[in-house]
Amino acid sequence: MWTDSSSRLGKQDFESVDPSSVLEQVIDLDVMRWQYKAELGSVHMGPVAEDFRAAFGLGADDRHIQLPLRRAPQRLNSLRQR
């Protein structure tokens, strides 16, 4: 089973971010329901990689969202409601 490490021990180069600024960027993201072309019948929800990269500058490129970030879409809508 794959798990992501969330421990400080496995990370470095920490940098504080302004939570209010991040929330403003999240509010501006388009969060949509969609299907992978090769996986019809399975519905997902979240932003597309191009928009996420433009908003936050994170990830290896503008075509992929790294796994820990892919789990965030469900949280995006709940953050918007706060």
C-alpha positions as CSV (number, residue, x, y, z in Angstrom):
1,M,0.0,0.0,0.0
2,W,1.3,3.5,-0.9
3,T,1.4,6.1,1.8
4,D,2.8,9.7,1.7
5,S,5.2,10.7,4.4
6,S,3.9,13.8,6.3
7,S,6.6,13.8,9.0
8,R,8.9,16.8,9.3
9,L,11.8,14.3,9.5
10,G,11.4,13.5,5.8
11,K,11.2,17.1,4.6
12,Q,13.4,20.2,4.4
13,D,13.5,23.8,3.2
14,F,10.4,24.9,5.1
15,E,9.0,28.3,4.2
16,S,6.0,30.0,5.8
17,V,3.1,31.0,3.6
18,D,0.2,33.5,4.3
19,P,-2.9,31.3,4.8
20,S,-5.2,34.2,3.7
21,S,-3.3,34.5,0.4
22,V,-3.5,30.8,-0.2
23,L,-7.3,30.7,0.5
24,E,-7.8,33.6,-1.9
25,Q,-6.0,31.6,-4.6
26,V,-8.0,28.5,-3.8
27,I,-11.3,30.5,-4.1
28,D,-10.2,31.5,-7.6
29,L,-9.5,28.0,-8.7
30,D,-12.0,26.3,-11.0
31,V,-13.0,23.1,-9.2
32,M,-14.9,20.8,-11.5
33,R,-16.2,17.2,-11.9
34,W,-14.5,15.4,-14.7
35,Q,-13.5,12.0,-16.2
36,Y,-10.2,10.8,-17.5
37,K,-10.6,10.0,-21.2
38,A,-9.1,6.5,-20.7
39,E,-11.3,5.9,-17.5
40,L,-14.9,6.6,-18.5
41,G,-17.4,6.0,-15.8
42,S,-15.2,7.1,-13.0
43,V,-15.9,10.6,-11.9
44,H,-13.3,12.8,-10.2
45,M,-13.3,16.3,-8.8
46,G,-10.7,19.0,-8.6
47,P,-8.7,21.6,-10.5
48,V,-6.8,20.9,-13.7
49,A,-3.0,20.9,-13.5
50,E,-2.6,23.9,-15.8
51,D,-4.7,26.1,-13.4
52,F,-3.1,24.7,-10.3
53,R,0.4,25.4,-11.7
54,A,-0.6,28.9,-12.7
55,A,-2.1,29.7,-9.2
56,F,0.6,28.2,-7.0
57,G,3.7,27.4,-9.2
58,L,3.9,23.9,-7.7
59,G,4.6,20.6,-9.4
60,A,7.1,19.3,-12.0
61,D,5.1,20.9,-14.9
62,D,1.7,22.2,-15.9
63,R,0.4,18.8,-17.0
64,H,0.6,16.9,-13.7
65,I,-0.4,17.5,-10.0
66,Q,1.8,15.5,-7.6
67,L,-0.1,12.9,-5.6
68,P,-0.3,14.7,-2.2
69,L,-1.8,17.7,-4.0
70,R,-4.3,15.5,-5.9
71,R,-6.0,14.6,-2.6
72,A,-6.8,18.3,-1.9
73,P,-9.8,18.9,-4.2
74,Q,-12.4,17.6,-1.7
75,R,-10.9,20.1,0.8
76,L,-11.0,23.0,-1.6
77,N,-14.8,23.3,-1.6
78,S,-14.9,23.0,2.2
79,L,-12.3,25.8,2.5
80,R,-14.5,28.0,0.2
81,Q,-17.4,27.6,2.5
82,R,-15.6,28.9,5.6
